[in-house]
Amino acid sequence: MNKKKKLQAIYLMIPFAIAVITCLIVNYAVDQQFTWSLLVTGSCVYAYLALFALLLGGKQRLLWTYAVICVFIVPYLYLIEWTANLYLPDPIFWVLKLGVPLSVIWLVACGLIALIRRITRANFWLIAGLSIVAFYISERLTNSMVDGFVGSNESWQLSEHFPLIYLGPAAILIFVGLTLAVIRHTKKAAR
C-alpha cells in the first residue's frame, strides 16, 4: 500500500475510532464493564473494513467489499446475539438457526447477480429485472424461515400478497433488457 492510501486509510479510521473510544468510555463509566459498547466496536470495525475495501480496494473494490461482508457477517451476527443475550432473561440463540442461513441466501442472491453481470456483460435493464426476481425469491425464503423460527405463520409477505409488485416490473425490465441486447448484438453483427 502506498503512502497516499495509508493516509486515506487513517483518515477513514478517525471517525470510527472516535465513536469506539467514546462508547467504550461511556459504557465503562455507567456500567463499570463493557457490554453494549462491544457491539458498537464490532459494528465500527465491520463498517470500516467494508468501507476500506470499497474506497481503497482498487479495480476489484466491489469484489473485495463483498468478500469482507461474507467473511465477517457470521462473527458480527454472533456479537449481536451475545450482546442481546446479556439483556434478556431467557437467552435466544438465533445465529445458527436463522442468521447464517438468511445471510447465505442474501449473499448468494447478490453474488449470483454480480456473477451474471460479470460473465454475460448484461445491460442495466436486464440486471435490474434479474435483481428483482432474486429479491422476490430471497424475500419469500426469508419470511418462511422467520415463520419457522418463531413458530407462526403470521408474517406479512409483500411477495405473497402482491406478487405483481415484483414480477410485473421484473418482466418489463427483463423484456427491455433482452430487446436492447438483441438490438446491440444485431448492430454488431451488421458491422
Secondary structure, 3 states (H helix, E strand, C coil): CCHHHHHHHHHHHHHHHHHHHHHHHHHHHHHCCCCHHHHHHHHHHHHHHHHHHHHHCHHHHHHHHHHHHHHHHHHHHHHHHHHHHHHCCCCCCCHHHHHHHHHHHHHHHHHHHHHHHHHHCCCHHHHHHHHHHHHHHHHHHHHHHHHHHHCCCCCCCHHHHCHHHHHHHHHHHHHHHHHHHHHHHHHHHHC
